[in-house]
Amino acid sequence: METVVSGIRPTGNLHLGNYFGAVKNFIKMQQENNCYFFIADYHSLTTHPTPGDLHGSVRQVLAEYLAAGLDPESSTLFIQSDVPEVAELYLLLNMNAYIGELERTTSFKDKIRAQPENVNAGLLTYPVLMAADIIIHKALKVPVGKDQEQNLEMARKFARRFNHMYDVDYFPEPKPFNFGDELVKIPGLDGSGKMGKSEGNGIFLFEEPASIKKKVMRAVTDSGPTKQNQEVSEPIQNLFTIMKQVSTPDTLQFFQEKYASCEIRYGDLKKQLAEDVINFTTPIREKINDIKANDEYLGKVAQMGAEKARESAVKTIKEVREIIGFRKF
Ligand code: TYM
């Protein structure tokens, strides 16, 4: 059994990008691996330092994880801040992480552009905390979307550096994982770029059908193909990409052929896409509602997860302290 770790920040409800980029693979992995899936609430403070209702957001994502199909019995489902050992490993790894390399990461550059009024040290050291999340359980595989590739590269670098500096072969190097396929990038409905929480272009698992329909019907398109077998433009390719996830292969092929023969009607494409997204999300939304009504169950899941995650984290921290040279008097 291989160890798997992955997480999601609780800065909003889960959207289709989170689901198809990450959660779908969490579900596939949980049967045959030793999986740790968590809610990255420490990380969320880097962009939302004074969250209105942190507990409520964490609770929502926990219910969404469960409704989407994560099994708290076969995997370890926990909340990052319930495992303080991760903060200790983060501190120790920070001593061997260099300002230059952290400043050069794309996500840091993007974030400081997005929030110039709050360029905090947590943002700079975000990849270090992420590395701590992963290597504290000695994970080999990390199911994530394409946007996390660079963070994973950093995690491997910090694991390697630790081994080298203390002359041990202790941390394995974690790799992003998508069952042999390329990592996924689910686009937004605004014509370009990825679906994201802060981009305002997301469709959420918890979203009401009427709202989903409205968003899909308003998705950016183009003026239509003018010649046979024309290359598909980015906004239309984006709709096909989402369709590939939620619709049957026949449906996708039908609209692709209509595009190729210049007979496509975007209104029909969007109507079908909206219907298929709604069919996909409705059972999940209903389950989220059921699970959210059951505080006792959510409490039990979080407590069980925290205990299992700490067991593994405590062991690693004890060994790391010994490796570095901390000794008890
Ligand atoms: P976050 O919360 O931004 O996103 C959670 C997961 O969803 C994936 N994702 C997408 N995949 C495809 N297309 C999209 N449009 C899309 N949007 C989001 C992300 O790739 C991610 O897998 N830093 C992480 C959270 C984290 C973590 C970790 C992940 C903290 N520690 C350790 C793995 C291991 C993040 O901000 O994800």
Residues whose N, C-alpha, C, O or C-beta is under 5 A from the ligand:
A	BS01	TYM	V5 S6 G7 I8 R9 G17 N18 G21 A22 A40 H43 M130 D133 P143 V144 G145 K146 D147 Q148 V184 K185 I186 K194 M195 G196
